Amino acid sequence: MIGGSFTTVGGTARNRMARLNADGTLDTGFNPNASDQVYSTAVQADGKIVFGGQFTTVGGTARNRMARVNADSTLDPGFNPDVSGDVYNLVVQADGKIVIGGTFITVAGTLRARMARLNADGTLDTGFNPNANNAVLNTALQADGKIVIGGAFTTVDGTARNRIARLHADGKLDAGFNPNANNQVFSTAVQADGKIVIGGQFTTMGGTARNRMARLLNGAVTQTLTVPSAARVQWLRGGTAPETLQVTFELSTDGGTIWTPLGPGTRISGGWELTGLSLPPKGTIRARARTTGGLSNGSSGLVEQVAAIPGPVIAIDLVPRLRFTGVPGCTYDVQRAPAPTGPWTTIASIIAPAGGLIAYADTTAPPGQSFYRAVLP
């Protein structure tokens, strides 16, 4: 999926948005036809495509700066946020809501200064209102739901934040995050380890010289790839890890030389899973996902984690078992003690069978070390 200011792709008319096949050739069946620039695009879980920019029509139908099309590029008639100014970036959250940033002042006629969040159907999320005082140029999501934003702003919700800030999941300012760039931040991206890479026109960050590019420290990343059963794999992600999309799972049975696709992941609370599998008892699982960031969220990254399939659980019988030879027909007391010197306790009385071989399992043995003896009563 590509967007921009172009009017042709490979010599074929395509106004500002197009889709390419895997080999780079034009998908001739996809033609949304936007009237002006498309800055940012995202594919939703259901295959629909949301996009934002400067356009005011899509396919000849009025759509102010944001629209959604079906997978075949036909306009989704039920999605119409009606944004008053340019939409420079958009990202789809794990819950399907859409965060947008730009230069706009209203969304669907409601005041939303330069940043807003939409419900999955395109209606305004009325509980989210960061209120930036200048353009929001990029957005990056963390797995814990926090949102990193960069741009030209100097305040967020009335609090000083120079060109970069972080929001809680509800849109409120994260008071503990204040890098303080001295000029515009064009691009932000969250690394796999949670650190944040930024680029722009700045020459200092937090008062320290950093010419146009810097990296910020961040909190802890949490991620766990497990195989709860032969039928299921699970990838849980949290903390400052980058939010992911398009997760896939793979299997290797030769130590990682060859990987066989298992299928795409499905969203669950806190991560992703794939079910309906029939995994071998030994092997390696790999989870891979795409991340987005950069100016207008036009950049893409890859994160992955690898885990071994745990072998079958082997039940170990830890019951003490005694074998000794006695006189057939004689009765013997089996005694147990915590030390070689006692004290001794009789735990069973056994009559030696024909042949004299006596076998006894102590199913009531306490934890720790025990000593045993057989005596005549």
C-alpha positions in Angstrom: 0.0 0.0 0.0 1.5 3.4 -1.0 0.3 6.9 -0.7 1.6 10.3 -1.7 1.2 13.1 -4.2 1.7 11.0 -7.4 -0.8 10.7 -10.2 0.6 7.7 -12.1 2.3 4.4 -11.0 4.2 2.5 -13.7 2.7 4.8 -16.3 -0.9 3.9 -15.2 -3.1 6.6 -13.7 -3.4 6.3 -9.9 -4.3 9.4 -8.0 -2.2 9.6 -4.7 -2.9 6.0 -3.6 -2.2 2.6 -5.0 -1.5 -1.0 -4.1 1.4 -3.0 -5.4 1.7 -6.8 -5.8 4.5 -8.6 -4.0 6.8 -8.2 -7.1 6.2 -4.4 -7.3 3.8 -4.4 -10.2 0.6 -2.4 -9.9 -2.5 -4.1 -8.6 -4.8 -3.0 -11.4 -8.0 -3.8 -9.4 -7.3 -1.2 -6.7 -8.0 2.5 -7.4 -9.4 4.7 -4.6 -8.7 7.9 -6.5 -8.0 10.5 -3.8 -8.3 14.2 -4.9 -5.1 15.3 -3.0 -2.1 14.0 -1.0 -2.3 10.8 1.0 0.1 11.0 3.9 -0.6 7.9 6.0 -2.2 4.5 5.5 -3.0 1.5 7.7 -4.6 -1.9 7.1 -7.1 -3.0 9.7 -7.5 -6.5 11.0 -10.6 -7.0 8.7 -8.6 -6.0 5.6 -10.1 -2.6 5.3 -7.7 0.3 4.6 -7.8 3.6 6.5 -5.9 6.6 5.2 -5.4 10.3 5.9 -4.0 13.3 4.1 -5.1 16.6 2.4 -7.8 15.1 0.1 -11.5 16.2 0.1 -12.9 13.5 -2.1 -12.3 9.8 -2.6 -13.6 8.2 -5.8 -15.6 11.4 -6.4 -17.4 11.2 -3.0 -16.7 13.9 -0.3 -14.3 12.7 2.4 -12.5 15.4 4.3 -8.9 14.3 4.9 -9.7 10.8 6.1 -11.5 7.8 4.6 -11.7 4.1 4.6 -12.0 1.7 1.7 -12.7 -2.0 1.5 -10.1 -4.4 0.3 -11.3 -4.0 -3.3 -10.8 -0.1 -3.0 -14.5 0.7 -2.9 -15.4 3.5 -0.4 -16.8 2.4 3.0 -19.9 4.6 3.1 -20.3 4.3 6.9 -16.9 5.7 7.8 -16.7 9.5 7.6 -14.8 11.3 10.4 -14.9 14.7 8.6 -11.5 16.2 9.7 -11.1 19.9 9.3 -7.3 19.9 8.4 -4.5 17.8 7.2 -4.1 14.3 8.8 -0.3 13.6 8.8 -0.3 10.3 10.6 -2.6 7.5 11.8 -2.1 4.3 13.7 -4.5 1.5 14.6 -4.4 0.4 18.2 -4.7 -3.2 19.5 -8.4 -2.5 20.3 -9.1 -1.4 16.8 -9.4 2.3 17.6 -7.5 4.8 15.3 -5.2 7.5 16.6 -4.7 10.4 14.2 -2.4 13.5 14.3 -2.0 16.5 12.1 -2.9 20.2 11.8 -6.7 19.9 12.2 -8.8 21.7 14.8 -12.1 19.7 14.6 -13.2 16.2 14.0 -16.9 15.6 13.1 -17.5 19.2 14.1 -16.0 18.7 17.6 -13.0 20.6 18.8 -9.9 18.3 18.7 -6.7 20.3 18.3 -4.2 18.4 16.1 -4.8 15.0 17.7 -7.8 12.7 18.1 -8.9 9.1 18.5 -11.6 7.4 16.5 -13.6 4.4 17.3 -13.4 1.5 14.8 -16.5 2.8 13.0 -15.0 6.2 12.5 -16.9 8.0 15.2 -15.0 10.3 17.6 -13.7 8.8 20.9 -15.0 11.6 23.1 -12.8 10.6 26.1 -9.6 11.2 24.3 -8.4 14.9 23.9 -4.6 15.6 24.2 -5.0 19.1 22.8 -1.6 19.9 21.2 -0.9 23.6 20.3 0.8 22.8 17.0 1.2 20.1 14.4 1.5 16.4 15.4 3.7 14.8 12.7 4.2 11.3 13.9 2.8 8.7 16.4 4.3 5.5 17.8 2.5 3.0 20.0 3.9 1.0 22.9 2.5 -2.4 23.9 1.4 -1.0 27.3 -1.0 1.4 25.5 1.1 4.5 25.9 1.4 6.8 22.8 4.6 8.7 21.8 4.1 11.7 19.6 6.4 14.2 17.9 5.9 17.4 15.9 6.0 21.1 16.2 4.0 21.6 19.4 5.3 23.2 22.6 2.3 22.3 24.9 0.1 19.3 25.3 -3.1 19.8 27.3 -1.8 23.2 28.5 1.5 21.7 29.9 4.9 22.5 28.3 6.2 19.7 26.1 8.7 20.8 23.4 8.1 18.8 20.3 7.9 15.3 21.8 5.6 13.9 24.5 4.0 10.7 25.6 0.4 10.1 26.5 -1.3 7.5 28.6 -3.8 5.2 26.9 -6.6 7.6 27.9 -4.9 10.6 26.2 -3.7 12.2 29.4 -0.1 13.5 29.4 2.6 11.2 30.9 4.1 13.6 33.4 7.3 11.6 33.7 8.3 11.8 30.1 9.8 15.1 28.9 12.8 14.8 26.5 12.6 18.5 25.5 13.7 18.9 21.9 14.7 22.5 20.8 13.1 22.1 17.3 10.6 20.0 15.4 10.6 16.2 15.7 9.7 14.7 12.3 10.0 11.0 13.1 9.7 8.6 16.1 10.1 4.9 16.3 10.1 2.4 19.2 12.9 -0.2 19.1 12.4 -3.8 20.1 14.2 -3.0 23.4 11.8 -0.1 24.1 14.3 2.7 23.4 12.9 5.5 21.2 14.7 6.8 18.1 13.8 10.2 17.0 14.8 12.5 14.0 14.0 16.1 13.1 15.4 19.6 13.0 16.5 19.8 16.6 20.1 20.3 17.7 19.7 19.7 21.4 17.7 17.1 23.4 17.2 17.9 27.1 19.9 20.6 26.8 22.5 18.1 25.4 23.8 18.5 21.9 22.2 16.1 19.5 22.1 17.1 15.9 18.9 16.1 14.3 18.8 12.5 15.6 18.8 11.0 19.1 17.8 8.0 21.0 15.9 8.1 24.3 16.0 5.6 27.1 12.8 4.0 28.2 11.3 1.6 30.7 11.3 -2.2 30.7 10.1 -4.4 27.8 8.2 -7.6 28.6 7.6 -10.4 26.1 7.1 -14.1 26.4 6.7 -16.7 23.6 5.3 -20.0 24.9 3.9 -23.2 23.7 1.1 -24.1 26.2 0.2 -27.2 24.2 0.9 -29.0 20.9 -2.2 -27.2 19.5 -1.4 -23.6 20.6 1.4 -21.0 20.6 1.1 -17.7 22.5 3.1 -14.4 22.3 2.5 -12.0 25.2 3.9 -8.5 24.9 3.9 -5.5 27.3 5.8 -2.7 28.9 7.6 -0.3 26.5 7.8 -2.8 23.7 6.6 -1.5 20.3 3.0 -2.3 19.5 2.9 -4.8 16.6 0.7 -5.8 13.7 0.6 -8.6 11.2 2.0 -11.3 13.5 3.1 -14.6 12.1 4.3 -17.8 13.7 6.8 -20.3 12.2 8.3 -23.7 13.1 11.8 -25.0 12.7 12.8 -28.6 13.3 16.5 -28.3 12.3 17.7 -25.6 14.7 16.6 -22.6 12.8 18.0 -23.3 9.3 14.6 -23.8 7.6 11.4 -22.1 8.9 7.9 -23.4 8.0 5.0 -20.9 8.3 2.4 -22.0 10.8 0.0 -19.1 10.1 -1.0 -15.6 11.2 -1.6 -14.7 14.9 -4.9 -13.6 16.3 -5.2 -10.8 18.9 -5.8 -11.8 22.5 -5.6 -9.8 25.7 -1.9 -8.7 26.0 -0.7 -10.3 22.8 -1.2 -12.8 20.1 -1.9 -16.5 19.7 -2.3 -19.2 17.1 -4.4 -22.3 17.7 -5.5 -25.5 15.9 -1.9 -26.6 15.5 -0.3 -30.1 15.7 3.3 -29.4 16.8 6.0 -32.0 17.1 7.5 -32.8 20.5 10.8 -31.1 19.6 11.5 -27.9 17.6 11.7 -24.1 17.7 8.9 -21.6 17.4 9.5 -18.1 15.9 7.0 -15.2 16.3 7.5 -12.2 14.0 5.6 -8.9 13.7 5.7 -5.6 11.9 6.0 -2.3 13.7 5.3 1.2 12.3 6.9 4.6 12.9 8.6 7.5 11.2 7.3 10.6 9.5 3.6 10.1 8.8 4.1 6.5 10.1 5.5 5.6 6.7 8.4 3.5 8.1 8.2 -0.2 9.0 10.3 -2.4 11.3 10.4 -6.1 12.3 10.5 -7.6 15.7 10.8 -11.3 16.6 11.2 -13.8 19.4 12.3 -17.4 19.3 11.4 -20.2 21.9 12.0 -23.9 22.0 9.1 -26.3 22.1 9.2 -27.9 25.6 9.6 -31.7 25.4 7.0 -34.1 26.7 6.5 -34.0 30.5 7.9 -37.2 32.0 6.3 -38.3 35.3 9.0 -39.3 37.8 8.0 -41.7 40.5 9.7 -40.5 43.7 8.1 -43.1 45.9 10.8 -45.1 47.9 10.7 -48.8 47.0 12.3 -51.4 49.3 13.3 -55.0 48.3 14.7 -57.5 50.8 14.8 -61.3 51.3 13.3 -62.9 54.4 12.2 -66.3 55.6 9.1 -67.4 53.9 6.1 -67.2 56.3 7.8 -65.0 58.8 6.4 -61.5 59.6 8.7 -58.5 59.3 8.2 -54.9 60.5 9.3 -52.2 58.0 10.6 -49.2 59.9 11.5 -45.7 58.8 13.6 -43.0 60.5 14.9 -39.5 59.6 18.5 -40.5 60.5 20.5 -43.7 60.6 20.3 -43.5 64.4 16.5 -43.2 64.6 14.1 -42.7 66.0 12.5 -45.6 64.2 8.8 -45.9 63.4 7.0 -49.0 62.2 5.1 -48.2 59.0 4.1 -51.7 57.8 4.1 -55.4 58.8 4.7 -57.8 56.0 4.7 -61.7 55.8 7.4 -63.0 53.6 6.0 -64.9 50.6 7.2 -68.2 49.2 10.7 -67.5 47.9 11.2 -64.9 50.6 11.4 -61.8 48.4 9.6 -58.9 49.9 8.8 -55.7 48.0 7.3 -52.6 49.7 6.5 -49.0 48.4 6.4 -46.2 51.0 3.7 -44.0 49.7 3.6 -41.9 52.9 7.2 -40.9 52.9 7.7 -37.3 54.1 9.8 -34.8 52.1 13.5 -35.0 52.5 15.8 -37.9 53.5 14.5 -41.2 55.0 16.2 -44.4 56.2 14.6 -47.9 56.3 15.1 -51.3 58.0 13.3 -54.6 58.3 13.2 -56.3 61.7 11.5 -59.2 63.3 8.8 -58.1 65.7 
